[in-house]
Amino acid sequence: IVAESILANLPKENILPIYSYLMQQNSILQGLSLGINKNSILISTIMFDQYLKREYGARILKDLIDKANYYDELLIRDFGAIDYD
């Protein structure tokens, strides 16, 4: 089971700092990962259905939503990412 949220779009210029930040955060995040697809910055998780229990799934999805709210604002404010409409 894959869940993802688009956080923002890459800025037009000076994208190296945002790439570095995403990689740094991926070494810290547990159960989630930040990535880029085309021009969009995403946060995602993969849950294997054979191991999925209600409590675990609910916790991971809540974490995804909470982190998405945190990272979208931070990326726009600190790195010039473009708000995703």
C-alpha positions as CSV (number, residue, x, y, z in Angstrom):
1,I,0.0,0.0,0.0
2,V,1.5,3.3,-1.1
3,A,0.4,6.7,0.3
4,E,1.9,10.0,-0.8
5,S,1.3,13.7,-0.5
6,I,2.6,16.4,-2.9
7,L,4.2,19.0,-0.8
8,A,5.2,21.7,-3.3
9,N,6.9,22.2,-6.7
10,L,10.6,22.7,-7.1
11,P,11.8,26.3,-7.3
12,K,12.8,27.6,-10.7
13,E,16.4,28.3,-9.5
14,N,18.8,27.3,-6.8
15,I,17.6,23.8,-6.4
16,L,20.7,22.2,-5.0
17,P,20.0,23.3,-1.4
18,I,16.5,21.7,-1.5
19,Y,17.9,18.4,-2.9
20,S,20.5,18.4,-0.1
21,Y,17.9,19.0,2.5
22,L,15.6,16.3,1.2
23,M,18.5,13.8,1.3
24,Q,19.4,14.8,4.8
25,Q,15.9,14.5,6.0
26,N,15.5,11.0,4.5
27,S,18.3,9.8,6.7
28,I,16.3,10.9,9.7
29,L,12.7,10.0,8.8
30,Q,11.3,6.7,9.9
31,G,8.7,5.0,7.7
32,L,8.5,8.0,5.4
33,S,10.6,9.3,2.6
34,L,10.9,12.6,0.7
35,G,11.4,12.5,-3.1
36,I,10.8,14.3,-6.4
37,N,8.6,13.2,-9.3
38,K,9.0,15.5,-12.3
39,N,8.7,18.9,-10.7
40,S,6.8,17.9,-7.6
41,I,8.3,17.3,-4.1
42,L,6.6,14.4,-2.4
43,I,6.4,12.7,1.0
44,S,5.5,9.0,0.8
45,T,5.3,5.7,2.7
46,I,5.0,2.1,1.7
47,M,3.1,-0.3,3.9
48,F,3.1,-4.1,3.1
49,D,-0.4,-5.4,3.4
50,Q,0.6,-8.8,4.9
51,Y,2.1,-6.9,7.9
52,L,-0.4,-4.1,8.1
53,K,-2.4,-3.8,11.3
54,R,-4.9,-1.1,12.0
55,E,-2.9,0.6,14.7
56,Y,0.3,0.7,12.6
57,G,-1.5,1.9,9.5
58,A,-3.3,4.7,11.4
59,R,-0.1,5.8,13.0
60,I,1.9,5.9,9.8
61,L,-0.9,7.8,7.9
62,K,-1.2,10.3,10.8
63,D,2.6,10.8,10.7
64,L,2.5,11.3,6.9
65,I,-0.2,14.0,7.2
66,D,1.6,15.7,10.1
67,K,4.9,15.7,8.3
68,A,3.3,16.9,5.1
69,N,1.9,19.9,6.9
70,Y,5.3,20.6,8.4
71,Y,7.4,20.1,5.3
72,D,5.3,22.0,2.8
73,E,5.4,25.2,4.8
74,L,9.1,24.8,5.5
75,L,10.1,24.1,1.9
76,I,8.1,27.1,0.6
77,R,9.4,29.4,3.4
78,D,13.0,28.3,3.6
79,F,13.9,27.0,0.2
80,G,11.6,29.0,-2.2
81,A,9.6,25.9,-3.3
82,I,6.4,26.8,-5.2
83,D,3.1,26.2,-3.5
84,Y,1.3,23.2,-5.1
85,D,-2.3,24.0,-6.2
